[in-house]
Amino acid sequence: MTVRYDGLTVEWLGYATARLAPDDGPVAYTDPGRYGVLDDYWARDGDLVVVTHDHHYDSDGIRSVASDDATLVIYEAVDPAGIDRDVESIDSLDDDYDVVRVGDEARVDVDTPAGEATVWSVAAYNDPEGPNAGPDGSVTHPPGLGCGFLVGLGDRTVFWPGDSDALDAFAELDVSVFLANIGGGGIVSDRRASAELAEAMDPDLVVPIHYDTFAQLEADGEAFAGDVAARSIPVALDVRSANQ
């Protein structure tokens, strides 16, 4: 799916991967790769790549989207040594790219050949007392495992919460485009919670992603879009086959 909004192209490539391309600035990617979404993709045009947590860390995916002089902004807790997949160390990526590690409340100003971008990290997680917690308070994404990112491209900001509940704090962000996580499945915010967050956040555009990649993330995108549109918020829906 490709959406045009105010000089910005937003393309959902599948799973958690979105390509953000302003007419007059650097190209950014969120959480590139996994589950085959980039198997036939080798653009290598990304000036900026953000990675929220271990589950979305895919070194092959990063290399398929990152340009030779790209900046990679990676959450500090991402640890390839603990990932049960064949991935490169971050040190190996640091040999080829400018790698910046961030915590929950960081700001990174990125100067690229295509222009400047700004990245803010925000705390993002499943609340141990929230809707995705087990009876004992256990969650798939506890605080400190990952983060969300607000990406500033020119005068537009794009928010990707990563694998998180729809936290109240997100509503305080100044967001132009909300990449809404609607997969639910007990691991991320579902479509209803994300629609409520969209209303509270009041972005200029909502683009749902991170759903229908596999059974646990199945979601009714049309119902989500209808819910958001009924709240008088513009929303763009992917109408391709459910499986990415």
N, C-alpha and C positions, 0 to 999 in steps of 0.2 A: 504494500500500500504506500502511495506517495501523496502527500498533502502539501499544498502551497498556502502559506499564511504570511501576509505582510512582508514579503521579500525573503521568507524562510521556507526551505523545503524540508519536510519531515518525512522520512521513509522508514517504516517498520519492516525490518528484514526477517523477523521471526524471533521467538522467545523474548529475550531481554535486549535484543540488539536494535537500536534505532540510529539512523544516520541523520545528522542535523547539518544543513548546508544553507547558510545565508547567501544572498546574492553578492554581498560585499564583505565577506569575512571568512574565517577559518572553518573547516569542516570538522565536526565532532562526532564521535561514536560513543554509545553507551554499551557497556558489557558485551563486547563482540564475541560471538561464537556459541558453541555447544549444540548438541542435538541436530547437527547437519545443516544448520541455518546458513552457514557460510561455505559449504562444501564447494560450491561453484562460483564463489565470489572472491575476487582478487583485485579490489580497487586500489588499495594502497594510497588513498587520497586523504586520509585522516590526519589533520594537524593536531588533533587532541583526542585522546581516548580515556574514558573514565571506567574504573572497575570497582564495583561496590563491595564484593565479598568473595570468599573461596568458591562458592557454588557457581559463580559467573566468571571465574578466572579461567581463561582458555588462551594459552600462549599462541597457538596456531591461529586462532581467531584474531588476536591482536595483530599478528604479522600480516594477516590478509587485508587489514583495513588501514594500518598505520603507514604514513609516509616516512621517508628516510629520516627526516628531522622532526618526527612527531614528539609531542609531550604526552607521557602516560601518567595520569593521576590515579593512584592505586591506594585503596584503604590500607591502613597500617597493619591490620590483623590478617591480611591475606598472606597465607603461608603455603607455598607450593609443596613443601616437604610433608605437609599433612594432608595433601589432596590425593585421593586414591585413583587418580587418572594420570596419564602420561603427559605431563606439562613441564615446561622449562622453568628454571629458577628465575626469580626476578633479577638477580645479578646478571644473568645472560641477556635479559632484555635491556638492562642498563648499559650494556656494551654498545647497543645499537640505537637507543632512544634516550631522551631525557626523562628519567623516572622520578616522580615526586610522590612520596608517601604522606598520607594525611590522616588525621584523627577525626573526631566527631564535629569539630568546630574550626575548620581551617578555611583560609582563603588563599587561592593560588592565582596569580596574574600570569597569563601565558602570552608570550610574544612570539608569533609565528610569521613566516613569510607572507601569509595571507591576511595578517592583521592580528589584533589583540582579542583575547577571550579571558573571561574570569570564571573560576570554578569555586563554589562554596560547598563544603561538605556539611551534612547535617546528620544528627543521630537518627538511625532508622533501625527498627527491630520489631519483633513480636513481643507485646506486653505480657509478662508472666501472669498478669491478672486480666488479660484481654480475651478476645473471642477466639484466638488461635492457640490458647494455652490448654494443656492437659489438666486433669484433676489435681495433679501435684504441682502445677505451675510450670511444668516443662514446656519449652517452645523450640521450634526448629531454628529460629533466628534470634537468639538472646541478645540483649544489649552488649555491644562491644564486638559482635561478629562482623557487622557490616555497617554501611552508611548509605545515605542518599546523596544525590548531587543536584545542585542548582547551577546550571551552566549559562553564563551570560555571553551572548553573541550579539555585538552591537547593542541596540537598545531593547533587545528581546531576551527573556530568560526562559529556560526550559528546565522543568523539574522532573527528575527521575528518582522515585523513592527507593529503588532497589526492592529487595524482598522484605517487606515491612507491613505492619498494620497501617491503617489510615490514622496516623497519630494526630492528636489535636494541634500539636505545635506546627504541623505543616501548614495549617490555615493562616499562619502569620507571615508566610513567605510571599514575596511579590513575584507572581508567576504569570508569564505570558502563555506558555504551552505546558500543560500538565500531561505527562506520559503516565496514564493511570494503570496501576497494577490491579487487574480484576480477576485473576485466576482462582483466588480463594484456596480451596483444598486443605484448609487448616494450616497453610504455610504463609500465605500472603493475604492482603485485604481482598475481600470479595467485591462483586460489582455494586452491591448496595452500599457498603461502607465507602467505596471510592466515589460513588455518586454523591453521597452526603458530603464527603470531603471536597469534591469539586464545587458544590454549592457554597461551602464555607470559604473556600479559597478564591472563588470567582475569577478564574483565569480567562484569557481571551479565547482559548481553544483547548479541548480535551481530546487526546488521542489514546485509546486503550491499547495496551500491549501486554505481553507476558501472560497469555492465556491460550488454551487449546493446543499447546505444544505436545502435551501427553495427557493421559486420562485424568490425573489428579488436578490438572489446571483447566479442565473443561469449564467454560462459562458461556452465558448467553449474551454475546456482544450486542445483539440487536436490542435486547431488553435494557442493557446498560445505556446504550445510546438514546433510547427513548426516555429513560429516566432522567438523564442529564439534559436532554433537549427540553423536557417538560419544566426544567428549572431555569429555562431561558439562557442556557450556556451552549455555545457552539461546540459540536462534537463531530469527529470524523471517524467512521467505522470501516474496518477492513472487511471486504466482502469476498475474499478469496476462500479456498478450501480451508477447513479448520486446521488440518495438520500442517505444520511448518516443516 
